[in-house]
Amino acid sequence: MKNENPSGGAKDRRQTVDVVKRNWRAEGETARVYRDLAAHEKDEKRRGILLRMAEAEERHAQRWEKKLVDLGGPIPTFPNTVGRRFKRWLNRALGTEIDGRKTGGAISRST
């Protein structure tokens, strides 16, 4: 049976690559947030939790990166935009007390 829409496969692949890129970016950005928070956390136990969470997110990002390579897609980068710099500054300013929503409350429950 012939494919009646030969460009459909390319479109599906492109959409898949786009979804995988978004997932890669989300995992990487979350890992960065956890590392930034850990770098400014005074409590050793909380810092350790944040670092383990960052490592888990980095492993997830590596899986998405491998999937991108398998699909033949380019590996995205994290441009240092004004928005990203502002988010990092805000996370440092507010710290883990306010940013518990990103950690699912894991940090406050563990201390």
C-alpha positions, 0 to 999 in steps of 0.5 A: 500500500502506497503512502498517499501523502509522502510529505506526511512522514517528514512532517510527523518526524519534524513534529516529533523532533520538536516535541523531543527538543521541548522535553530536552529543554524543560529537563535542562532548564529545571536541572539548571534551576536546581543547581542554581538554588543548590549553589545558594542554599545554606542548609547542607541537607537541602543543598544535597537534595537539590543537587540530586534533583538536578542530577536526575533532571540531567539524566532525563535531558541526556535521554532526550538528547540521545533521542534527538541524535537518533532522530537526526535532529540538532542538539539545541542550546540554551541561549543566555537570554535576558529572560533566562538571566532574570529567572536565575536572578529571581530564583536566587533572590527568592530561594527554595522557600518560595520556589517549592512549587518547582520542587514539588515540596520535596525540599520542605517535606524533607527538612 
